[in-house]
Amino acid sequence: MTEKSFEEAQAELEQIVARLEKGDASLDEALALWEKGEELYAYCRTRLDAAHGKVEELARRVEQARP
């Protein structure tokens, strides 16, 4: 996947979910959308996990800096 912002990937994933929920995609198109959705979900999950790790690290630093 080309590098996207988290927000771009999330918006695209939301569009895919809406399209699949609508139920008007052909079987082949639905499968392709599902695969793309899985890819976007993994990308978003990775970005969220990385952000969570950074927040935890920053919180540890703040705690350690307290007198």
MMTF fields as JSON, N, C-alpha, C and O atoms, coordinates in Angstrom:
{
  "mmtfVersion": "1.0.0",
  "mmtfProducer": "UNKNOWN",
  "numBonds": 267,
  "numAtoms": 268,
  "numGroups": 67,
  "numChains": 1,
  "numModels": 1,
  "chainsPerModel": [1],
  "groupsPerChain": [67],
  "chainIdList": ["A"],
  "bondAtomList": [4, 2, 8, 6, 12, 10, 16, 14, 20, 18, 24, 22, 28, 26, 32, 30, 36, 34, 40, 38, 44, 42, 48, 46, 52, 50, 56, 54, 60, 58, 64, 62, 68, 66, 72, 70, 76, 74, 80, 78, 84, 82, 88, 86, 92, 90, 96, 94, 100, 98, 104, 102, 108, 106, 112, 110, 116, 114, 120, 118, 124, 122, 128, 126, 132, 130, 136, 134, 140, 138, 144, 142, 148, 146, 152, 150, 156, 154, 160, 158, 164, 162, 168, 166, 172, 170, 176, 174, 180, 178, 184, 182, 188, 186, 192, 190, 196, 194, 200, 198, 204, 202, 208, 206, 212, 210, 216, 214, 220, 218, 224, 222, 228, 226, 232, 230, 236, 234, 240, 238, 244, 242, 248, 246, 252, 250, 256, 254, 260, 258, 264, 262],
  "bondOrderList": [1, 1, 1, 1, 1, 1, 1, 1, 1, 1, 1, 1, 1, 1, 1, 1, 1, 1, 1, 1, 1, 1, 1, 1, 1, 1, 1, 1, 1, 1, 1, 1, 1, 1, 1, 1, 1, 1, 1, 1, 1, 1, 1, 1, 1, 1, 1, 1, 1, 1, 1, 1, 1, 1, 1, 1, 1, 1, 1, 1, 1, 1, 1, 1, 1, 1],
  "groupList": [{"groupName": "MET", "atomNameList": ["N", "CA", "C", "O"], "elementList": ["N", "C", "C", "O"], "formalChargeList": [0, 0, 0, 0], "bondAtomList": [1, 0, 2, 1, 3, 2], "bondOrderList": [1, 1, 2], "singleLetterCode": "M", "chemCompType": "L-PEPTIDE LINKING"}, {"groupName": "THR", "atomNameList": ["N", "CA", "C", "O"], "elementList": ["N", "C", "C", "O"], "formalChargeList": [0, 0, 0, 0], "bondAtomList": [1, 0, 2, 1, 3, 2], "bondOrderList": [1, 1, 2], "singleLetterCode": "T", "chemCompType": "L-PEPTIDE LINKING"}, {"groupName": "GLU", "atomNameList": ["N", "CA", "C", "O"], "elementList": ["N", "C", "C", "O"], "formalChargeList": [0, 0, 0, 0], "bondAtomList": [1, 0, 2, 1, 3, 2], "bondOrderList": [1, 1, 2], "singleLetterCode": "E", "chemCompType": "L-PEPTIDE LINKING"}, {"groupName": "LYS", "atomNameList": ["N", "CA", "C", "O"], "elementList": ["N", "C", "C", "O"], "formalChargeList": [0, 0, 0, 0], "bondAtomList": [1, 0, 2, 1, 3, 2], "bondOrderList": [1, 1, 2], "singleLetterCode": "K", "chemCompType": "L-PEPTIDE LINKING"}, {"groupName": "SER", "atomNameList": ["N", "CA", "C", "O"], "elementList": ["N", "C", "C", "O"], "formalChargeList": [0, 0, 0, 0], "bondAtomList": [1, 0, 2, 1, 3, 2], "bondOrderList": [1, 1, 2], "singleLetterCode": "S", "chemCompType": "L-PEPTIDE LINKING"}, {"groupName": "PHE", "atomNameList": ["N", "CA", "C", "O"], "elementList": ["N", "C", "C", "O"], "formalChargeList": [0, 0, 0, 0], "bondAtomList": [1, 0, 2, 1, 3, 2], "bondOrderList": [1, 1, 2], "singleLetterCode": "F", "chemCompType": "L-PEPTIDE LINKING"}, {"groupName": "ALA", "atomNameList": ["N", "CA", "C", "O"], "elementList": ["N", "C", "C", "O"], "formalChargeList": [0, 0, 0, 0], "bondAtomList": [1, 0, 2, 1, 3, 2], "bondOrderList": [1, 1, 2], "singleLetterCode": "A", "chemCompType": "L-PEPTIDE LINKING"}, {"groupName": "GLN", "atomNameList": ["N", "CA", "C", "O"], "elementList": ["N", "C", "C", "O"], "formalChargeList": [0, 0, 0, 0], "bondAtomList": [1, 0, 2, 1, 3, 2], "bondOrderList": [1, 1, 2], "singleLetterCode": "Q", "chemCompType": "L-PEPTIDE LINKING"}, {"groupName": "LEU", "atomNameList": ["N", "CA", "C", "O"], "elementList": ["N", "C", "C", "O"], "formalChargeList": [0, 0, 0, 0], "bondAtomList": [1, 0, 2, 1, 3, 2], "bondOrderList": [1, 1, 2], "singleLetterCode": "L", "chemCompType": "L-PEPTIDE LINKING"}, {"groupName": "ILE", "atomNameList": ["N", "CA", "C", "O"], "elementList": ["N", "C", "C", "O"], "formalChargeList": [0, 0, 0, 0], "bondAtomList": [1, 0, 2, 1, 3, 2], "bondOrderList": [1, 1, 2], "singleLetterCode": "I", "chemCompType": "L-PEPTIDE LINKING"}, {"groupName": "VAL", "atomNameList": ["N", "CA", "C", "O"], "elementList": ["N", "C", "C", "O"], "formalChargeList": [0, 0, 0, 0], "bondAtomList": [1, 0, 2, 1, 3, 2], "bondOrderList": [1, 1, 2], "singleLetterCode": "V", "chemCompType": "L-PEPTIDE LINKING"}, {"groupName": "ARG", "atomNameList": ["N", "CA", "C", "O"], "elementList": ["N", "C", "C", "O"], "formalChargeList": [0, 0, 0, 0], "bondAtomList": [1, 0, 2, 1, 3, 2], "bondOrderList": [1, 1, 2], "singleLetterCode": "R", "chemCompType": "L-PEPTIDE LINKING"}, {"groupName": "GLY", "atomNameList": ["N", "CA", "C", "O"], "elementList": ["N", "C", "C", "O"], "formalChargeList": [0, 0, 0, 0], "bondAtomList": [1, 0, 2, 1, 3, 2], "bondOrderList": [1, 1, 2], "singleLetterCode": "G", "chemCompType": "PEPTIDE LINKING"}, {"groupName": "ASP", "atomNameList": ["N", "CA", "C", "O"], "elementList": ["N", "C", "C", "O"], "formalChargeList": [0, 0, 0, 0], "bondAtomList": [1, 0, 2, 1, 3, 2], "bondOrderList": [1, 1, 2], "singleLetterCode": "D", "chemCompType": "L-PEPTIDE LINKING"}, {"groupName": "TRP", "atomNameList": ["N", "CA", "C", "O"], "elementList": ["N", "C", "C", "O"], "formalChargeList": [0, 0, 0, 0], "bondAtomList": [1, 0, 2, 1, 3, 2], "bondOrderList": [1, 1, 2], "singleLetterCode": "W", "chemCompType": "L-PEPTIDE LINKING"}, {"groupName": "TYR", "atomNameList": ["N", "CA", "C", "O"], "elementList": ["N", "C", "C", "O"], "formalChargeList": [0, 0, 0, 0], "bondAtomList": [1, 0, 2, 1, 3, 2], "bondOrderList": [1, 1, 2], "singleLetterCode": "Y", "chemCompType": "L-PEPTIDE LINKING"}, {"groupName": "CYS", "atomNameList": ["N", "CA", "C", "O"], "elementList": ["N", "C", "C", "O"], "formalChargeList": [0, 0, 0, 0], "bondAtomList": [1, 0, 2, 1, 3, 2], "bondOrderList": [1, 1, 2], "singleLetterCode": "C", "chemCompType": "L-PEPTIDE LINKING"}, {"groupName": "HIS", "atomNameList": ["N", "CA", "C", "O"], "elementList": ["N", "C", "C", "O"], "formalChargeList": [0, 0, 0, 0], "bondAtomList": [1, 0, 2, 1, 3, 2], "bondOrderList": [1, 1, 2], "singleLetterCode": "H", "chemCompType": "L-PEPTIDE LINKING"}, {"groupName": "PRO", "atomNameList": ["N", "CA", "C", "O"], "elementList": ["N", "C", "C", "O"], "formalChargeList": [0, 0, 0, 0], "bondAtomList": [1, 0, 2, 1, 3, 2], "bondOrderList": [1, 1, 2], "singleLetterCode": "P", "chemCompType": "L-PEPTIDE LINKING"}],
  "groupTypeList": [0, 1, 2, 3, 4, 5, 2, 2, 6, 7, 6, 2, 8, 2, 7, 9, 10, 6, 11, 8, 2, 3, 12, 13, 6, 4, 8, 13, 2, 6, 8, 6, 8, 14, 2, 3, 12, 2, 2, 8, 15, 6, 15, 16, 11, 1, 11, 8, 13, 6, 6, 17, 12, 3, 10, 2, 2, 8, 6, 11, 11, 10, 2, 7, 6, 11, 18],
  "groupIdList": [1, 2, 3, 4, 5, 6, 7, 8, 9, 10, 11, 12, 13, 14, 15, 16, 17, 18, 19, 20, 21, 22, 23, 24, 25, 26, 27, 28, 29, 30, 31, 32, 33, 34, 35, 36, 37, 38, 39, 40, 41, 42, 43, 44, 45, 46, 47, 48, 49, 50, 51, 52, 53, 54, 55, 56, 57, 58, 59, 60, 61, 62, 63, 64, 65, 66, 67],
  "secStructList": [7, 7, 7, 7, 7, 2, 2, 2, 2, 2, 2, 2, 2, 2, 2, 2, 2, 2, 2, 2, 2, 2, 6, 7, 1, 7, 2, 2, 2, 2, 2, 2, 2, 2, 2, 2, 2, 2, 2, 2, 2, 2, 2, 2, 2, 2, 2, 2, 2, 2, 2, 2, 2, 2, 2, 2, 2, 2, 2, 2, 2, 2, 2, 2, 2, 7, 7],
  "xCoordList": [0.847, 0.0, 0.886, 1.896, 0.485, 1.225, 0.968, -0.077, 1.926, 1.832, 0.682, 0.653, -0.256, -1.399, -1.362, -0.698, -2.079, -2.246, -3.247, -4.005, -3.233, -4.196, -5.615, -6.468, -5.855, -7.193, -7.658, -8.829, -6.745, -7.102, -7.452, -8.436, -6.648, -6.901, -8.208, -8.973, -8.463, -9.694, -10.916, -11.908, -10.848, -11.963, -12.227, -13.38, -11.157, -11.324, -11.931, -12.79, -11.484, -12.033, -13.519, -14.315, -13.898, -15.306, -16.147, -17.285, -15.6, -16.318, -16.515, -17.577, -15.484, -15.582, -16.635, -17.445, -16.623, -17.605, -19.018, -19.913, -19.22, -20.537, -20.965, -22.118, -20.047, -20.362, -20.722, -21.677, -19.971, -20.276, -21.61, -22.381, -21.88, -23.142, -24.344, -25.44, -24.125, -25.19, -25.614, -26.784, -24.661, -24.963, -25.169, -25.722, -24.749, -24.979, -23.739, -23.763, -22.674, -21.46, -21.594, -22.181, -21.045, -21.012, -20.1, -19.352, -20.163, -19.337, -17.859, -17.135, -17.409, -15.989, -15.591, -14.518, -16.461, -16.166, -16.176, -15.331, -17.129, -17.199, -15.94, -15.425, -15.447, -14.217, -13.026, -12.196, -12.945, -11.847, -11.949, -10.939, -13.175, -13.36, -12.978, -12.343, -13.367, -13.037, -11.523, -11.001, -10.819, -9.354, -8.72, -7.809, -9.196, -8.675, -8.983, -8.153, -10.173, -10.548, -9.646, -9.255, -9.315, -8.398, -7.032, -6.423, -6.568, -5.278, -5.315, -4.39, -6.381, -6.522, -6.657, -6.09, -7.408, -7.567, -6.207, -5.882, -5.422, -4.102, -3.218, -2.497, -3.275, -2.492, -2.914, -2.068, -4.222, -4.723, -4.357, -3.963, -4.482, -4.158, -2.677, -2.328, -1.818, -0.382, -0.095, 0.69, -0.727, -0.521, -1.026, -0.373, -2.19, -2.728, -1.837, -1.602, -1.346, -0.457, 0.821, 1.306, 1.363, 2.575, 2.297, 3.104, 1.167, 0.814, 0.619, 1.044, -0.01, -0.235, 1.107, 1.29, 2.033, 3.364, 4.07, 4.724, 3.943, 4.569, 3.954, 4.666, 2.641, 1.959, 2.411, 2.681, 2.492, 2.955, 4.383, 4.696, 5.249, 6.634, 6.695, 7.44, 5.918, 5.896, 5.36, 5.872, 4.352, 3.803, 4.853, 4.955, 5.634, 6.715, 7.762, 8.245, 8.103, 9.093, 8.61, 9.378, 7.35, 6.776, 6.831, 7.215, 6.446, 6.483, 7.893, 8.089, 8.873, 10.253, 10.831, 11.737, 10.326, 10.85, 10.286, 10.799, 9.252, 8.674, 9.619, 10.242, 9.727, 10.639, 10.11, 10.758],
  "yCoordList": [-1.178, 0.0, 1.233, 1.294, 2.219, 3.474, 4.15, 3.96, 4.928, 5.566, 6.568, 7.52, 6.342, 7.228, 7.707, 7.121, 8.771, 9.167, 8.201, 7.524, 8.155, 7.315, 7.719, 6.868, 9.023, 9.53, 9.149, 8.831, 9.182, 8.78, 7.297, 6.905, 6.489, 5.051, 4.734, 3.882, 5.409, 5.188, 5.577, 4.849, 6.709, 7.163, 6.17, 5.865, 5.668, 4.689, 3.394, 2.789, 2.981, 1.78, 1.97, 1.056, 3.135, 3.417, 3.376, 2.909, 3.86, 3.815, 2.367, 2.003, 1.553, 0.147, -0.569, -1.329, -0.33, -0.955, -0.537, -1.379, 0.734, 1.22, 0.539, 0.132, 0.419, -0.221, -1.686, -2.178, -2.385, -3.792, -3.943, -4.855, -3.062, -3.129, -2.829, -3.342, -1.999, -1.666, -2.901, -3.049, -3.78, -5.061, -5.033, -5.983, -3.983, -3.924, -4.262, -4.129, -4.69, -5.067, -6.507, -7.353, -6.772, -8.146, -8.973, -8.417, -10.273, -11.141, -10.827, -10.687, -10.715, -10.42, -9.065, -8.921, -8.077, -6.754, -6.773, -6.145, -7.489, -7.588, -8.248, -7.818, -9.277, -9.934, -8.983, -8.937, -8.229, -7.266, -6.17, -5.753, -5.707, -4.693, -5.241, -4.552, -6.48, -7.11, -7.189, -6.857, -7.631, -7.73, -6.373, -6.248, -5.354, -4.002, -3.522, -2.873, -3.842, -3.481, -4.123, -3.48, -5.387, -6.081, -5.4, -5.237, -5.011, -4.325, -2.978, -2.636, -2.233, -0.932, -1.087, -0.304, -2.097, -2.343, -2.638, -2.094, -3.497, -3.836, -2.594, -2.396, -1.767, -0.533, 0.39, 0.912, 0.586, 1.449, 0.886, 1.633, -0.414, -1.057, -0.857, -0.576, -1.004, -0.798, 0.641, 0.883, 1.583, 2.994, 3.309, 4.041, 2.759, 2.988, 2.367, 2.974, 1.162, 0.507, 1.318, 1.461, 1.85, 2.668, 3.944, 4.343, 4.574, 5.797, 5.484, 6.258, 4.376, 3.976, 3.774, 4.206, 3.12, 2.91, 4.222, 4.366, 5.178, 6.486, 7.205, 7.811, 7.14, 7.796, 7.173, 7.885, 5.85, 5.182, 5.586, 5.811, 5.679, 6.085, 7.512, 7.8, 8.393, 9.778, 9.86, 10.636, 9.082, 9.065, 8.563, 9.084, 7.555, 7.051, 8.134, 8.312, 8.848, 9.92, 10.996, 11.488, 11.359, 12.374, 11.875, 12.62, 10.616, 10.042, 10.036, 10.347, 9.684, 9.61, 11.001, 11.148, 12.001, 13.359, 14.048, 15.082, 13.487, 14.101, 13.958, 12.912, 15.017, 14.971, 14.074, 13.934],
  "zCoordList": [0.0, 0.0, 0.0, 0.701, -0.807, -0.778, 0.561, 1.183, 0.982, 2.302, 2.328, 1.547, 3.228, 3.431, 4.861, 5.716, 5.105, 6.493, 7.123, 6.428, 8.437, 9.137, 8.754, 8.504, 8.711, 8.417, 7.009, 6.804, 6.051, 4.684, 4.631, 4.004, 5.286, 5.299, 6.01, 5.558, 7.109, 7.86, 7.021, 6.998, 6.342, 5.507, 4.374, 4.068, 3.756, 2.685, 3.224, 2.583, 4.392, 5.017, 5.324, 5.105, 5.825, 6.107, 4.838, 4.866, 3.724, 2.443, 1.989, 1.485, 2.174, 1.791, 2.629, 2.098, 3.919, 4.804, 4.386, 4.306, 4.124, 3.706, 2.409, 2.266, 1.482, 0.187, 0.39, -0.212, 1.23, 1.483, 2.214, 1.915, 3.162, 3.896, 3.0, 3.222, 1.997, 1.057, 0.264, -0.088, -0.012, -0.648, -2.142, -2.696, -2.816, -4.258, -5.092, -6.316, -4.448, -5.181, -5.671, -4.996, -6.846, -7.341, -6.431, -5.627, -6.557, -5.722, -5.889, -4.903, -7.131, -7.365, -6.791, -6.206, -6.962, -6.428, -4.898, -4.261, -4.317, -2.863, -2.301, -1.269, -2.964, -2.512, -2.598, -1.69, -3.688, -3.844, -2.78, -2.215, -2.512, -1.476, -0.111, 0.688, 0.154, 1.438, 1.616, 2.68, 0.571, 0.65, 0.892, 1.711, 0.186, 0.371, 1.79, 2.425, 2.277, 3.637, 4.673, 5.648, 4.464, 5.369, 5.391, 6.448, 4.228, 4.11, 4.843, 5.579, 4.633, 5.288, 6.796, 7.558, 7.229, 8.665, 9.306, 10.361, 8.664, 9.204, 9.277, 10.256, 8.252, 8.227, 9.375, 10.101, 9.533, 10.612, 11.975, 12.871, 12.138, 13.418, 13.757, 14.904, 12.756, 12.959, 13.374, 14.291, 12.703, 13.037, 14.438, 15.182, 14.806, 16.151, 17.225, 18.27, 16.965, 17.928, 18.128, 19.25, 17.026, 17.119, 17.916, 18.757, 17.653, 18.383, 19.865, 20.722, 20.165, 21.559, 22.264, 23.402, 21.585, 22.161, 22.447, 23.48, 21.54, 21.748, 22.938, 23.739, 23.054, 24.174, 25.493, 26.46, 25.528, 26.746, 27.092, 28.261, 26.091, 26.322, 26.855, 27.792, 26.26, 26.735, 28.161, 28.967, 28.478, 29.843, 30.832, 31.942, 30.439, 31.307, 31.539, 32.657, 30.488, 30.629, 31.588, 32.415, 31.48, 32.364, 33.807, 34.708, 34.025, 35.365, 35.939, 37.114, 35.116, 35.58, 35.842, 36.662, 35.167, 35.328, 36.569, 36.998, 37.131, 38.343, 39.511, 39.695, 40.305, 41.469, 42.588, 43.625]
}
